[in-house]
Amino acid sequence: MVAGILLRPDDHILLSKRPEAADLGGYWELPGGKMKVGESRCQALTRELLEELGAEVERARPFHLHTHDYPKQQVTLDVWMVEAWRGETSGREHQLIEWVPLAALRERLLPPANEPVINKLLLSPR
């Protein structure tokens, strides 16, 4: 799975809410999704953010890569810091999105696989 950190200069991060019917339904997460066969990691990120949010990635860099074991599956999370994007973000797949202050990030219900990413993000200089 690829995911993107869209972080505004005012230290607000974009989160997307998982549909209630999905695994971990109702959790907030970093936007992104699965890679398609033949896609590079950056191509997958670019496609997913455009499809989900209408955000055209202009510049991104790898931020964090790790594997998390859930009871029924293992997930590899490849997270990128999106340093520049174009477009007005919206929930193009009818999902809720919200710009959340970094200081309030731990108040959100986030998937356990996101914990190392959030820790690194909150400790990283911006």
Secondary structure, DSSP 4 states (H G I P E B T S, - for coil): -EEEEEB-TTSEEEEEEPPTTSTTTT-EE-SEEPPPTT--HHHHHHHHHHHHH--EEEEEEEEEEEEEE-SS-EEEEEEEEEEEEES----TTS--EEEEEGGGGGGS---GGGHHHHHHHHHS--
